[in-house]
Every structure is written in structure tokens, then in C-alpha cells.
Amino acid sequence: MTTTKQLTVDQFLGWILSWNVSSLEERQKNTSKILKGCDFKTLKQVPNSFTSIDQFYDTFLPLKMVQIWTNVQHDYRRVSKELLPSGLLVESFVATVENKVYKTCKFSVCKPVGPLLTLFLVLTYPSQFSLIHMLIDEKDRFCPVFGYVEEAVPYESVAFYSASSSSGLMVRARIVGDVQFKGHNVTFQVVKSLECYIQQFSAFCKLPNSVLASSILCPTRKDVFCMEPGIPLDSSIYKEHYHNTEQRHFVRGAFHCIQESYGVPEYCMLQGPPCSGKTRTLATLIACLLRHSSSQPTADRLKSKPKILLCAPSDCARMSYSNTFGIFCQETTSILTSKQ
């Protein structure tokens, strides 16, 4: 019988806000250097555990809005990607200024909850926020970006939201980097999405085995984090086609364990935004598992059939694995277990 399990806030925040071993080790040392993107005061204000996605958002997002508000009051023009809370899709920002003092701060924050349905949170600090539902196209599911200029001039179909007469703006676009805009230099910065992580957290909450959930979220797990859209991983696994050193390290380690018969890591997390190569990476991993299994004697092959647990896979990934490998997929709520 499937029951809802309690996941501690430390496990969850440590999972979505940190992607490298060094940060996790710092967290375990109980030092003042808390996870990047989440300050100590915010962590302490969150309840000890969450039992639902709604509870997480009801508690966590308002606290993060306070953090943004503090940054904006300090100096909005100097707000950078590092100062913005991790995991928020900020669509727009509008501030009310009186006598050069910010009175209100209104954010339009996007919380994707599926491939097409997106929940937009219109958050106004220091007052409460309201919820708005809206359908968007598949092409719009990518991260919006944050940009700032001294002056903003509307151009073509791009919508700009000026924070004040000459401070900053938020813009929804798929451009990253420095671009020319009507004679102004605009620097855009990506604000990460929580889409895939919230789906996986929802799946974790429905795991029938609480020990399994805690094992998956343990700090000693092996992580493969696809940072952003780029070259998918394929058979050229040992070439320099990786997004960063950490990803290269974890992927190479996982494949080394398989190919050298040392055994597959018990849990290997594969995480990343849309179109970052997750499906292709896992397809390569499955292919290696199947090749390794088929090379074993018949008796051993029957004893150790490769099993892969996919938490909240996309429909595209599910179809891709089914068509490529003929994998039988048994789905239980949000948990997909693939067996060969």
C-alpha cells in the first residue's frame, strides 16, 4: 500500500539547491556556509518536513520573496544571478517607488507543474499573493532570463517590465549573454526552473518504502546534473562533450563501474532542465547495462536483470526508452519502474 512519506526540509533543500559534493560536505560540517542560493535564516524558518507540493510552495515561496525584496532594497541594479533565489522562474518584476524608497515589490513567478500547464504565482511583497492558471506552448517551457539596463525601449514583440525609471527590468526570452537592444547593452541571466525537481519530489513523496526515499536523498549519492541545453551525451562518453567537470566526473565514474564489472552505483541521480540531455544520457546508461547483462552466463543473467527506477520521467523519455529498448514499463502513481 502506497503511503505519503515525510521528507525533511534539509534533505529536500540539499537536493534541489546544491549539485556538487563540496557544498554537501560543507552542509554536513554545520558551518555558516550554507547551501548556495538559500541563506541560513530562510532554512530555519521552514517547517521540519513537507507532506505535499502545495505545502512546500505555501511555505517556501513567500520566504524567498522576502529574500528577493531584501536584495532589491539593497541595490536592484547590482542584483545578480547569485543573489536571486535558486529555482524560481521570475517572469516580471514591478516596484512602486515613493521618494526613492521601494514601497511594494510585485513578482510574477512561474511554477511549471507539467508539460503544458503552468501555475503562475503573482507575488506582491509585503502583501499576500494570488494564484493564476495559464496554458503555455511547449516552446515556452525553457527558463526565462533576467536582464537589466539603464533604459528600456520596447522593441518588436518582446515585453519588458521596468522596475523604475532607470534601474532594471525582467524579460521573458530565450537569450542568454550580452546582446544589443536599441543601442543599449543588456546582460541576461538565467533563473533556474524547479519543474523537473518538483515532479521528482512529488514522486518521492509517494514511494512506498521510506528507506528508499532517504537513501536516494542521502548526501553520498552519485549525481549527474545536466546544467542546461547543450550537446547530449552519447557513445562518445569519454570525449570532452560534457557541460562541466563535475558532470564529466560523475558520468565517467558510473560508466566505469558498469564496464569494469565493479557494480552499478546503488543510486545515481540524473537531473537537469528540459533539453539538457537527460534522456540521451540515461539511454546510453541503459544500453551499457543491457550489454553488460547479455555478456554474462545465462544463470547470472537471470539473477541480475538490470532494473532502473525513474522518478517522474517525461512522456518523451518514456516513449523513447520504450521504442529504443522495448522496455516494459510498470507505472505506479508517479513512480515508473523499468524492467528488462
N, C-alpha and C positions, 0 to 999 in steps of 0.2 A: 504494500500500500504506500502510495506516494504522499509524503507529508512535507510541509514547509519547514525548512531548517533555518536557524538563526545564524547569520554570518556577522562576525564582529566588524565594526566600522574600521578598525585597524587593518583587518585583512582586506577589506574592500578598497579602502583608500590607498593602501600599499600596492594593491593590484593595478588600479587604474592610473595612478599618478606617478609611478616610478617604473622605469623599464630597464634599469641596469643594476647589476649586483652591488656596486659600490654604494648606491643610495639605500638599498635594502639593508646592507651591513651597517650603515650609519644609523638607520632607524632602530636596529637591534641594539645598538650601543647606548640608546637613551640619551643621546647628546642633543644639544639645542638645534643642530642642523636637521630640521625635519624635511620630509619629502618635498621635492621641488614642486612648487605650484600650490602648496597647501600649508599655511602657517600653523604654528602650534595652537594659537588661540582658537582658530577655526576647528581644529581637530577636537579640542577639549569641549567645545560647545555641542558637538554632535552626540546623539544618544549612543549607548553601548552597542546596539545592534539594530539592523533593519530587517523587517519581515516582508517588505514589499517594495516595488519600484516607486510607487507613489509616496510611500513614507520617506524614502531616500530623497526624492526631489522636494517634497514639502519641507524637509529639514535642511537639506544641504544647499539648495539654490539660493534661498534668501540670505544665508550666511555668506555665500560667495559674492552676492550683490553688494553686501556691506563692504567686502574687501575691495571690490572694484570702485565703489563710491569713495573709499578712503584714498585709493590711488589717484582718482580723478581730482579730488580736492587738493591733493598734494601738488600735482602739476600734470595736467592732462596731456600737454604736448610732449611730455617725456615718458608717457606710458608705453611700455614695450611689451612684446610677446611674453617675456618672462614675468612681468607684473600682472598680466591678465590671468585669471584662474584657469587651470588646465581643464579641458573637457567641456567648454562652453562654446556653442556656436552663436556668436553675437552678431545679429543681423543689423541692428542700428542702435544709435545712441543719441539721445536728445536731452540737453540740460537746460534748466531755467536759471538764468543768472540775474541777480539784482545787486547793484553796487559792487560788481566784480566778485560776488560771492555766489557759489552754487547753492541753489535752494532745493531743487529736485533733480533727480537723475533717472531718466527713463530708458530702459533697455528692452530690446526685442531679442529674446534668446530662443534659439531653435533647439528642440529636443526631438530628434528623429526616433520614431518608435516602430518603423517598418520600412519596406522598400519604397512606398509611395505616400504613406500617411505620416505627416509631421505635426507635432504639437508645438505651437509657438507660445512661449511664455512672455507676456508683456509685463516686465517688472519695473515698478517705479519705486525708487527708494527716496525718502524713508517710509512711504506708504506701502500698502499691500499690492499684490499683483493679481492679474486676471488671466484666464486661460482662453486661448483661441485655437480652433482646429482649422487646418488648411491642407489642401491637397497640392502636391508639387510633382513636377516631372522627374523622371529618373535622372536626367542630366543635371538636375539641380541638387543632387544629394551630396555633392562634394563640399568641402569646407569653405565657408565664406572667408573673407580675409579682412584684416583690419588695416586701415591706412590713415595717414594724417598729412595735412598740408597747411600752409598758412592761409590760403584762399581756395575756395572750391567753386568751380564754374560747371554747372550741369552740362553734360555732353552726351549726345545720342540717347541711348536708352538706359544708360547707367544711372541708378538712383543714388544720390549722395545725401547723407543726413549730417548737417553741420552741427557740431556741438555748441558753438557760439560763433560770433562774427569772424574770429580769426584764431581758432585754437585747433580743432580737429574734426574728424569725421569717421563714420563707419560706412563701409561699402560692401555690398554682396557681389562678388565676382570670382572668377577662377584664375586670376592673375596673381602670381607671386613674384616679387622682385621690384626693382626700380623701373618705373615707366614714366613717359612724358604725358602729361594731361593738360592740354590747353596752355602750354608754356610753364606748367608747374611740375616740379619733381615730386612724385608721390611714391612713398615706400609702403608696400603692402606686406602684411604679416599674417600667417595662417593662425587661426584659432581652432584648436583640435575639436573633433567631434567625439561624443560619447556613444554614438549609435551602436557600434558593434560590441562595446563593453557592457552597455546596459542590457542588451539582448543576452549576453553570456551570463551576466549576473542573475537575470531572471531565470535562466536555465539552472544555475547553481542552486537557487532557492528551492527548486523542485527536485533536486537529487534525492532519491530515497535513502541514500547512505550518507549520513552526516560525516563519517570518517573520510569518505571520498572527497567531499567538498573541502574539508580542512587540508587534505593532502594536496589538492590541486592548488590551493591558495598559499601553500607554505613558501617561505622566502627562499628555500633551497631549490625550487623548481627550475627547470630549464626553459628559458624564454626565447622565442623568436619573434621579434617585433618588426613588422613591415612598416617603415616610417611613413611613407607617402607614395603616391603613384610613381612608378619607375619601371625598370627592366625586371620582368618576372623571372623567378628562379626556375631553371630547367635542368637539363642533363649536364650543363657546364657548371656543376656545383662547386668546383674548386677554382673557378676563374674569378676575377675581380668584378663580378656583376652583382655586388651587394650594395645596400644603401649605406651601411656604416660598419665599423669594425666589430661592434657588439653582435650585430646580426650575423656577420661572417663567422664569428667565433662559435655562436650557439648552433648555427646550421651545420657547420663543419663537424662540430662535436657530435651532434645527433647522427649524422650520416656515417661518421667514423665508427660509432658504436654498432651500427647496423652492419656495415660492411666488414668489420673486423670480428664479428660474432661476439662482441662483448655484452650484447643485450641492449635493447632499446631503453632509453631513459623512461622511468615509470610515467612521468608526466612531462610533456613538452608543450608549452603554451605557444600558440601561433596567433598573433594579434596584429591589427592594423586597420586603417581606414579603407573605404571602397577602392578597388582597382590598385591595391598596393602589392599584389602578387601572392595573397594568402592561398587562393585556390590552387594555383600552379605549384606553389611550394609543397603543399600537402599532397598533391597528386604525385609529385616526384618522390615524396617520402613513402607513399603507399606502393608505388612501383618498386622501390628498393625493398620494402618489406615482403612483397609478393615474390620477388626474385630470390630473396634470401630463403623464404619458406620453401619455394619449389626446389631449391638445391639440396634440401635436407632429405634423409631417408624417409620412406613412407611413414613409418611408425612415429618418428619425431615430428613429421609434418602434421600429423593428425593431432598430436598433443599440443602443439604450439601454433595454432592458427592465429594470424595477426588480427588483433582487434583494435579498433580506433574509436574513441569517444569524441564525437563532435558536438560542442555546445553551441546551439543557435546557429547552425550553418545557413547560408543564404540559399534560396531556391536555385540560383545559378550554380553554386558549388555542388549542391546535392545532385542536380541533373548531370553536371559534368562528370562526377565520380561514377554515377550510375551508368552513363553511356561509355565511359572510358574503360572501366574495370568490371562492369556487370555486377557491382556490389549490391548485395541485398541490404536494404536499409529498413531497420525497425525503429519506428519513431514512437517515443513515449513523451507526451506533453511537449516540452521544449527541448528534450534531450534526444539526440539522434545517435544510435549505436550502429556502426557499420561492421559487418562481419563478412569474411570471405570463406 
